[in-house]
């Protein structure tokens, strides 16, 4: 399964399920919604559902294969 790495403004790095295009689309959709809307993703490590504030995302890149 494809994964994507996110770098947040806090310096925290997250690896989530999905291609960079899929993850970027979820983040973009959340950003276009009302203020405070989170992008809901699944963390790769423990398959935990994770809400990400799109304003905090600095980079989106392909994860490790």
Secondary structure, DSSP 4 states (H G I P E B T S, - for coil): --EEEEEETTS-EEEEES-HHHHHHHHHHHHHSSTTPEEEEEBTTT--EEEEEGGGEEEEEE---
